[in-house]
Amino acid sequence: MARYVMANRRAGKFHEFEKEASRRALDSGFKRLFSTNVDVVNDLNPADPLARRMMVFDADPDEVAAKAASLPTDVMVEREILHYPVPSVAGLDAAVISEVAAGPQVGFNAFVTGGGGRLLGATVILIAVDAFNRQHRITLVTDAAGSATFPLPMNLQPAALVVLPAGGFWSMVVRTPVNGAAIDCPPIADVGPLDWWHKALGIQQFDSQRGTGIKVGVIDTGAGPHGCLAHVVRVGAFINGAHDPAGTGDVDSHGTHVAGTIGAIPVTATERAGIAAGVTLMAARVFAGPDTGASQADIANAIDELSRNRRADLINMSLGADAPSVIEQDAIQDALQRGTLCLCAAGNDGGAVSWPAAFDESVAVSAIGLKNTAPAGSLSAGRLPTSSTMFGAGNLYLSNFSNFGSQVDCTSPGVGIIATVPERFGLTRPYAAMDGTSMASPVACGALAALLANSPTYAALTGTARAEEARAILGLNCQSIGLAAIFQGRGMLRVP
């Protein structure tokens, strides 16, 4: 048995009778071909006959392959494709093959400090190598004493320790650590609402109204709780093809960081602001937990909710998969025809642009950094490329993890981005530094929202013309930073 997703097409259907016919095609096709011998996991079957029906089921692959050819063209069925949020350790442990297996073990201790005290709640990742130089990983969270004791199999040698504090301190990496190692994390300075990435975009002062009138959706791991994100509209969780309207709390930290990068509203003068604090910010969760993937069913359902029901102008998707989904692409196309443009992280393995960023309908965003903006030994300080072709003007560079290629539309700051993370382990309104095209995409999304808010032409348009005007405004406001187009696309957005 394998998991499948089935949905009816909506893109390219501009009349109600076409949408109703597409929906009926799925209803009859499933009943005729798949009503037996499959285990339905979830069936999102809205009462509205114009809405998309989305089914998730387990079935025999041979049976599905034999029957799929008999389905009408308006019905799509495909194997489940899992997407993952890009982690802040992107580029460091891309070669990790597995968690470690059981066997004879020794205790390997690490102690995490910051600001003169032990850090509770820091995620500590021990990367170890075996005799074949294959990497394995163990992940723990520090206790109140800042301690993490790893059960290290005796056949593995420690290669690196990665420390991700719950907030307030820089993430650090220690190569070839020794047992009992103490890792001190430098504090994140409270510099106020603007940091280097705001200024790189041309933003010189904080404006709480920047982006007002623009609706931005975030599809990620959830958002909050966080005092600077109290204004976020939470539209629910989309998991295994089902919709839970109440389930948008962050199951990781990734989505909270992304949301804060776009639209955090500082409570105090020392806290960093989102790029466009005036936008209407909406969050949809598509991940069940920090280590689980989101299927194309979940992502398509979230796109439909944000675009069709909430009328989002922009949707940010800082997630990716190594294979395309026709169901996901149909949702992105349908959203585009309704007036919603999707911005997506290009990916973080230094290779080809991942999906959904690689779709023509999406805006793919690569990640750049600025030299000397992160402390020595931090994850962010280790993002410099080795090739001189990846260094641009003004000490900007393409990060060594960023995916690139002809699909890249623009580039954006994505190294050492400091933004909101959930209030956990007793922390109040914490911020953390993360790296990734996952961070670059929301920076670009916030910048584009700010530009759209100032465009009377954009405001007067509807449908496909509206979304394509947003794409045109993006292109017109990009400025080259001296990199090849495969690295920077049209360049980096500037906000007047």
Secondary structure, DSSP 8 states (H G I E B T S, - for coil): -EEEEEEE--TT--SHHHHHHHHHHHHHHHHHHTSSS-EEEEEE--SSTTS--EEEEEE-HHHHHHHHTTS-TTEEEEE--EEEE--TTTTTSTTEEEE---SSEEEEEEEEEETTEE-TT-EEEEEEE-TT--EEEEEEE--TTSEEEEEEETT-EEEEEEEE-SSSB--EEEES--TTEEEE--B-----S--HHHHHTT--S--TTTTTT-EEEEEES-----GGGTT-EEEEEEETTEEETT--S-SSSHHHHHHHHHH---SSTTS---TTTTSEEEEEE--SSTT--EEHHHHHHHHHIIIIIT--SEEEE-EEBSS--HHHHHHHHHHHHHT-EEEEE--SSSSS--BTTTSTTSEEEEEEEETT-S-TTBTGGG---SSGGGB-GGGEEE-TT---STTEEEEEE-SSEEEE----TT-SS-EEEE-SHHHHHHHHHHHHHHHHHT-HHHHH--HHHHHHHHHHHHHHTEE--S--HHHHTT-EE---
